[in-house]
Amino acid sequence: LGVPYLVSLRGGDVPGFVPEIDAIHRLIATLRRAVLRRASAVVANSDSLARLSEASDPFPVQVIPNGVDTLAFAPNGAVERGAENAFRILFVGRLHSQKNVGALLESAAALAALPGPPVVVEIVGDGPERRALATLAEQTGAARVLRWHGWLDKQQVLDCYRRAHVFVNPSRYEGMPNTVLEAMACALPVVASRIGGNEDLVVDGETGLLFDLAAPRQMTDALQRMRLDASLGPRLGARGRQRVIDEFGWPSVATRYARLL
């Protein structure tokens, strides 16, 4: 129809991002490239996703990150963290192999055996691995520190961000995780796997701590470090919120799209 359009790449629509659908991408390669070729612009939400797209399809990709409402997702010091004075670890997301929640459960079991305040791990979400993860939690001993919430509404999730001491994203791959943006907007420090997407958001040692997927003990060490140093998490969280306001708030992201359009 001659109407200009742009393509916004989000993750699974890029070949190689989700290995399970590589066959589909091979099947639709001609159509996908025709769409990309005729677009006025191609945008990805992270540098790593842009590089992956350009390696698969020979078209330049600009980067405009995901945005977050920094007014809605904001810290609230009045939220009660619980009478047990526990160190609260939060995960929010789909219980799928991509999210690598099993590694978090094993880390939780290890933390429970280390000195420090009591540990509570809150899991918000559901998905195909829910039963397997519950079994793993029983086997590792993590079950005694877990709180399974299932899916919650926006306000309930916001309360979880505000109640937690640290947010964990141990994913195997990400485009740009909205949950990490939301957590950072709530001034919550983030412990995350060192992968594309997470690295675009979390500055190691400045707004959170990164760990290598090949060395899951690093996740336990990072969490224990925050557990024992009560000043570290708030310091990292404050810097993370400022970074989100400066670079990932909707005014900044929307302005970049408006200019492009």
C-alpha positions, -999 to 999 in steps of 0.1 A, spaced: 0 0 0 30 23 1 26 31 37 60 36 55 67 13 84 94 4 109 102 -30 124 108 -32 162 127 -64 171 120 -78 205 139 -111 209 124 -143 195 118 -126 161 156 -126 156 172 -158 143 194 -175 169 178 -158 199 155 -188 208 172 -220 196 140 -240 197 125 -220 168 156 -218 145 139 -242 121 110 -217 117 134 -189 110 150 -209 83 116 -216 68 105 -179 67 139 -164 59 128 -150 25 97 -134 39 115 -120 69 142 -104 48 116 -89 24 99 -73 54 132 -60 68 144 -48 34 113 -26 28 112 -11 63 120 26 67 139 16 98 147 -15 118 150 -11 156 161 -35 183 157 -30 221 193 -38 229 228 -37 214 232 -75 217 199 -81 198 209 -56 171 242 -74 166 224 -108 164 200 -95 138 227 -79 116 247 -112 118 216 -131 104 201 -105 80 222 -79 61 202 -48 72 213 -20 96 196 -20 130 192 10 153 188 6 191 160 21 211 157 3 245 125 -8 263 109 19 285 95 19 320 71 42 338 94 56 365 65 74 382 45 42 386 75 20 394 92 39 422 105 31 457 83 35 487 102 33 520 70 28 539 64 -7 527 68 -33 554 94 -59 546 82 -85 571 83 -91 608 109 -118 604 136 -93 594 146 -115 565 168 -108 535 143 -109 507 153 -121 472 128 -116 444 123 -132 409 95 -122 386 89 -140 353 77 -170 334 89 -203 348 106 -215 316 140 -230 309 151 -196 294 148 -180 329 171 -205 346 151 -204 379 166 -238 389 200 -220 394 183 -195 417 168 -223 438 202 -240 442 217 -207 452 189 -202 477 196 -235 493 233 -226 495 225 -192 511 203 -208 537 233 -227 550 255 -196 552 256 -172 582 235 -141 581 199 -129 584 171 -154 574 166 -157 537 132 -155 519 130 -161 481 98 -149 465 89 -163 431 63 -144 411 51 -161 380 41 -194 366 49 -216 336 58 -251 322 86 -257 347 65 -250 379 63 -287 389 99 -295 381 111 -265 401 89 -274 431 106 -309 430 140 -294 427 132 -271 457 124 -301 478 155 -320 467 179 -291 474 163 -279 506 153 -245 491 116 -252 497 118 -239 532 129 -204 522 106 -201 491 73 -182 487 54 -192 455 31 -164 444 20 -173 409 9 -145 386 1 -112 404 -15 -80 392 6 -48 386 1 -34 421 9 -66 438 41 -70 418 50 -34 426 46 -42 463 69 -72 458 96 -49 443 93 -25 471 94 -52 498 125 -70 484 161 -63 491 175 -76 458 161 -87 424 176 -117 406 175 -124 369 195 -156 361 183 -159 325 202 -178 298 192 -152 272 172 -120 271 163 -92 246 159 -65 272 141 -77 304 113 -54 315 114 -69 350 149 -57 355 139 -22 343 110 -23 367 131 -35 396 158 -8 389 131 19 387 120 8 422 156 14 434 161 -24 438 196 -36 432 199 -64 406 219 -96 406 219 -109 370 235 -133 346 262 -118 324 243 -120 291 231 -95 264 201 -76 277 211 -78 313 245 -62 305 227 -34 287 210 -25 319 231 -36 349 264 -19 353 285 -44 374 294 -30 407 276 3 401 238 -5 397 240 -43 405 262 -73 403 267 -97 373 276 -133 374 288 -158 348 263 -186 338 292 -210 338 300 -201 374 267 -202 393 285 -199 426 291 -163 417 254 -157 420 254 -171 456 285 -150 464 268 -118 451 237 -124 471 256 -132 502 276 -101 498 244 -80 497 230 -100 526 259 -92 549 264 -56 538 232 -37 545 245 -5 529 255 -21 495 220 -28 481 205 6 488 236 22 473 235 2 441 197 5 439 198 43 441 223 45 412 202 20 392 170 41 396 189 72 384 202 53 354 167 42 345 153 77 348 181 91 326 181 65 299 151 42 300 121 63 312 92 66 288 99 103 280 134 94 267 123 63 248 92 78 233 111 108 221 135 86 203 107 68 185 89 100 177 120 115 161 125 83 141 89 82 129 
